[in-house]
Amino acid sequence: MKPTNIWQNLQHKDGKYYLQDDLKYIDVYNKIYIQKNSKVNSALIDLRCVPEPRLGSIDAPIYLLQLNPSKVFHTENNNVQLEILSLKNDIMPHIYLENENTWWDKYLLNVKNGFRKVLKDNGISDINVIRRILSNNICSLEYFPYNSIKFEAEYLHLPSQQYTRELVLYAIKNNKCIIISRSKKLWYGLVPELFGYKNVYFGSSNQSVYVSQNNIINKTGNRNQLKEIFNKYINI
């Protein structure tokens, strides 16, 4: 059974986007943060941006697990209606791989020795074809669904993160490829079942989110895993 998409209940009030069950926890966090950091707001949770717990279809064969959406990215790449549509439709292709986008193009498409290079080595060089393939084959999840410039809310656990956990369990049950690009400890804390899962890969650096041959490793620490992932999981 597929997880129920609770983000269909997204609220928009007073210029803020949120799930009602999350709001009281976020308000407490932001209030305490402001009291302790009166001159700095980089780690405030910004509800003015559309949350991003998931991008892409939950039926995609590759799940890319990340930390939380960047407020800087959303400031530069604002398409609110498309983001809301994607949030509420859990089988929609990945909107920021399907369309030109500054952040995703940099970290996934235009990386030397990344998926674009692997596709080119397999005779696929047309950028529009590459976008179609990757947008249909990759689902990205954020450990924490709300935006901030800097993430310091690792001890804040929101009700909506249960949905994210259920998505990862859905991926495990269906033998999907899982790439944890960063924050491995947080993801293993949210989904301990990852410990026993064999089809999982990792970013070799917690500071880098580049999906490349040099940065993605398997459980034994071997690099150059993208070709294996491509051959095993990607549907052209």
N, C-alpha and C positions, 0 to 999 in steps of 0.2 A: 504494500500500500504506500502511495506517495504521501509525503508530509503535507499537512494542510497549510496553505500559505496565509499566515496570520497578517501579512503585510497588505492584504486586501482591505484591512481595517485601518489603513493609514489615516491619521487625523491631520488637518491643516487649519490652524486657528491662530490668529494674531501674527501671521507671517511665519509660523513655526510648523515643522513637520515631525510627527512622532506617533508612536503607539501609546494609547492611554495607559496601559499597564507599566510602561517604562518611565512615564513622565515624572512621577514622584521621586524616583531614584536619581534621575538626572538633575532635577531641581535641587535636591539635597547636595549632590556632588558639586554642582556649580556654585552653590551658596558657600560651602565650606572652602572650596578652592579660592573664591574671591576674597574671603576673610584672611586666608593665609598668604595670598599673592595679590595684594591690592594693586600693584603696578604692572603685573604681568597677566596676560590672558591667553597665552599660547596653547594651554591645555584645556581650556574651557570647551565643553561640548556645545557645538553650534547647531541649534535646531532650525536655523534658517535655511540650511541645505537639506535636500531630500536624502534620507538615509539610504545606505547602500549595502544591505546585508548580502545581496546576491545580484550578480549580473550574468545573464545567459540562461540557457535551458537546464533544468535539473536533470534532463535526460542526456546531456552531453557526456561523452566518455571520459573527459578530463576535468577534474576539479582542482582549481588553483586557490589555495588557502592563504589569505593575507591578514594584515593586522587591523587597520581601520581606514576608512576613506579620508583622503586629504582635503582639508578645507581649501588649500591653495589650488588644488586641481579643480574643485567645483567652482571656484571663483573665476577660473580661466575657461572652463568648459561647461557653461551653464545651459542646459536644455531640460528645463523642469518637466515639461509635459512628457517628453520621451522617457525621462528617468522614472516618473510615476507609472507610466504604462508598463515599463519593464519590470518595475517592482511588483506590480499586481499580476503580471502574466508570467508564470514560472516556466513556460516552455518557449518563450521568446528568445531568439538568438542574442548573443552578447552585443549590446548596442554600441559599445566603444571599441569593439574589434571589427564590427561590421562597417562602421563609419569612421572617417578620419578624426583622430583625436590625439592631442599633444602628448598626454601622459602615457596612454597605452601604446601608441606608436613608438615612443621612445623605449619603453621597458620590455615590450614583447615583439613588436614587428621589426624595428630597425636596429636591433642588437646584432652585433657581429657574432656569428655562430649561433644565432637563435633559431626559432621556428621558421623564420623567413628563409634563412640559409638552408635549413633542412628541406624545405619545400622546393627551393630552387635546385638543390642537388637531385631532387626527384622529378625534375623537368617542369616545375610550376613556378613561373616568374611573374605572371600578371598579378599586380597588386590587388585588383578587384577579386580575382579568384582566390588569392591568399586570404583576403578578408572574409570571404564567404566560408572558406574551409575552417578558419580558426573561430569565427563567431558561432558556427554550428557545433564545434567540437570542444569548446572550453566554457566552463561555468566557474566564475570566480566568487568566492565567499570571503566576507570580512569577519574576523573574530568579533569585532565591536562595530555595530552597524552605523554609528553616528559620527559626524565629522568633527575634526579638530585639527589645528595646525600641528600640535605635538600631542602624542598619546601618553597619558599618565593615569588612565582609568583601569589599569589591569586588575585592581581589586574590586571594581564595581561590576556586579553580576546582574544583568537585566533579564526580565522574564522572556523577552524576545529572543534571547540567545538560545533558548530551548529549541526554537525552530531551526537555528543554524546547526545545532547538534544533531537534530533529526535529519537534516540534509546530508551531513557527513555520514551518518549511519546508513542512510539510503544509498550513498555512494559505495560504502563498504559492502553492503548486502548485494549490490549489483556488480561487484568486482571492477569498479571504475579505477582509473589512475588518479591518485591524489598527490599533488605537488604542494608541499608546505614551503612557501617562499620565505617566510620569516615567522618568528614567535612560536617556535616549535613547542616550548614548554606550556604556553597558554593553550594551544590547540590540544595538546595531550591532556591537559587538565579538564578541558571542556568535553573531550571525547576520548576517554581512556582506552576505548576499543581500538584506537589507532596503534597501540603498542603491539597488538598481535596481528596487524594487517600487513601483508607482504607487498602490495602494490602501491607503496608510498615512496615518494622522493622528497628531497629537501634542498633548500637553498644553502649553499655552503657558507654564506656570510649573512648574519642577521641584519647587517647594515645595507645589504644590496638586495633589491627586488628584481634584478635583471633575470629573465628566463633565458639562459644561454647554456651552451655546451660546457663552458668552464664553471658555471655557477650551480648547476643542478647535479646532485649526487644521489646515489641510491643508499640503502641502509648500511651497506658495507663501506661507504665512502668513495665509491668509484665514480669518476666524472664521465663526461661524454655520454649522457643518458638520453639526450633528446631524440637521437636517431632511433633508439630502442622504443621510446614512447611513441614516436611517429608511426613506426612500423606495426606496433602492437595495438594502438588505440585510435588513431585518427582515421576517420572516414572521409574519403575525397568525393 
